[in-house]
Amino acid sequence: MIEMWGRDFRLVTELYYKDLQHLVSYQMDNVRLRYSAQNDASGYATGIDFRIHGQFVKGVESWFSLSVMTIREKFDAFPELGYLPRPTDQLVNASIFFQDHLPGDDSWKVSVTTMFGTGQPFQPPRALPSENIFRISNYRRVDIGISKELKRPNKEASWAFLNTFKSATVGLDVFNLLGIRNSISYLWIREVNSSNPDASTARQYAVPNFLTNRLLNLRVQIQL
């Protein structure tokens, strides 16, 4: 626990190193995982996690988190390649959740969530481990939400029928407020024509598969 602005904040930090032996290697094929079904690699994972949460604005909880990680693997069949990024390798992952309330009426709350993550590696289908050289584009997202507490615990509500509940909250969220097109995977298209009938040497193009665009979400939370 640490103290800032006369309030307590909880700080959690973890530093780790994991030695990984007898790994089963796998490849990403669109959203499917293709496992080798063999213990054909070894590797390691190392990084640091940092998280702090507390009342940056008095009366409402907010938090910030940051993770830095690298995970590598070395294939028994290709020792000359050394350590290569494992498909789950993601160097940076950061997020912020910040809340505030209206002055004079803390039953109204506004929250902003931001997320950022660096891209994970991927490769063409049936490629060699040495060809795991591409990375998905960075993940970026901003969400915003507003909520109203209609009934608070141990307090009378303005509308009598709400007093049958312990608490009641209604809210509206806008996910991916900026409409950022984040890709989750890539669909590989192979170019084959009469001038180059050999499919093994044909050009391949990676076409991104995008996640859901901007989305509205209406929520109602009731505690009996």
N, C-alpha and C positions, 0 to 999 in steps of 0.2 A: 504494500500500500504506500502511496505517496500523497502528499497534500499540496494542492494548488488552489489559489483564490479562496482559501478557507474551506475547501471541500476535499473529500477523500476520492482518490482515483486508484484503480487497480491496474498495475502494470505486470504483464506476463511475458516472459522471454524464454525461448528455448533454443539452444544451440546443439546440433546433433551431427553425428557421423555414423553411417551404417555400412558395414562391410557385407556385401551381397554375394553369396556363393551359390553355385548350381542353379543359375537363373534359367528360366524357360523364355527364350526370345520370342518376340511376336512383332507383327507388322499391322499397321492401320490400313484397312481397305475400305474407303468411304467411312461409314460409321461401324464397320465390323472389325473385329480383331482376329487375325490369323496367327495362331500359335504354332510354334515349330514342334511341339510335343516332345522336346528333348531338353535336357539340362545342358545346354550348349554355350553358356556364357557365364561370366562373373562380372562384378562391378561394385559400385558404391553410390551412396546418396549422402550429400552433406548440405547443410544450410542453416538458416537462422529464422525463427519466427518471432514477431514482435506484435504485441497487442496492448492497447491502453483503452480503458473505458471508464466513464464516470459522468458526472453532471457538468459538462462544459457550460451549459445554460442551467441555472439552478432549477431543480424540479423535474428535469427530463434527462434520460440517459442517452449518451452518444458514445461512439467508439471509432478507433482507427486501428487498422491492422496492416502489417507489411511482412511478406515472406520472401526470402531469397533462397533459392535452392538450385542445385545442379545434381543430376543423376546420370551416370555413365555406365556403359557396359562394354566388355571386351569379349569378342567371339573366339571360342577355342579353335575354330577352323580358319580364322583370319587374324592370328596374333600380330602380324605385321601392321595391321591397321591401328593398333593401340585402342584407347578408350574412345567410344563413340557415344553421342547422345542417345539415351533411351527414349522411346516414344512419349513417356510422361515427363520429359525434361522441360521445365518451365522456370526460367530464371527468376522472374519477378511477378509477384501477385500482390496487389494492394487494393484496399477498399476503405471507404469512409462512410459512416452513418452518422448524420448530424440532425438533431431535433431542436426545435424552438417552439415557443407558444406565443399567442397574441398577448400583448401587454394588457393587463387588467382582466383577462379572461383566459386562464390556463386550461380550460376545457377544449379549446381549439389548439391543435398541434400541427406543425408542418415539418416534414422530414425530407431530407435529400440524401440519396445514396449514390456514391460514385464507385466504379470498379474499373480496374486496369490489370491486364495480365499479358505478359509477353507470349509470343506464339510458340507452339509445340512443333517438334520436327515431324516431317512426313516424307514419303517417297513414292515413286511409281510402283504399281503392282508388280510383284515378283522380281523386285529389284534386289541387288546385292546390298549387304549391310553398308558398304562404302558409299552407296548412293543415297543414304539418309541425310541429304544435305539441304532440303527445303524446310521452310518453317511457315506455319499458318500465320496470317497477319495478326497483329496485336488485338486483344479483346478490350473494347472500351464501351462503357455504358453509364448512363445517368438516369436515375429514377427519382421521381418526386411524388410525395403523397400529402394529403391533408385529411385530418380526422377530427371528429367532434364527439366528446363524451356526453351522451344524452342522459345517462344515469351513472352516478358514482357510488361506490360502496359507502354505506352508512349515511347517505345523504338523500334527501327528497328530490325527485325529479319534477320538472315543470309539467310534464304530462303524467297524469295519475296512473295510467295503465303500465307505465315503465317501472313503477315502484314494486311490481311483482318480480322484477329481476334484481339481482345483486349489482350488476353493471351492464351497460349497453353502450356500444360505440359504433358509429358509422363512418366510413372513410372512402376516399377515392384516390387511386394510385395511377400514375402514368409511368409505365415501364418503358425504358429506352426512349426517354424524352426527346433526344436529339435525332432519333431515327437512324442511328449508326448501323450500317450493314456489317455485322460480325459474321465471319465464316466459321463453320464448325468442321468442315472436311472438304475434300476435293474429289470430283468425279473426273476420271482420266479418260480422255477420248483419243483413240489411235487413228492416225491418218494413213490410209492405205489407198493407193491408186494404181493405175495401169503402168505408170512409169517406175513404180517401186512396189512390186507385188509382195516383197518379203516383209511380213508383218513384224518380224523381230527387229528390223532396222527402221521401221516407220517412226515418224515423229509422234510425240504424245503431248496433249494439251491438258492442263489442269483447270477444270471449271469449278469455281467455288460453290459450295452449298451454304446458303445463308440461314442464320437463325431468324426467329420471328422479329418483325419490325416493331414499330411503336404499338403499344397495347394499353388499353384502359381496363382497370379492374375496380369494381365496386365491391366493398366488403362490409359486412355487418357482423359484429362480435357481441354475443350475449352470454352472460354468466348467470346461471340460475342460483 
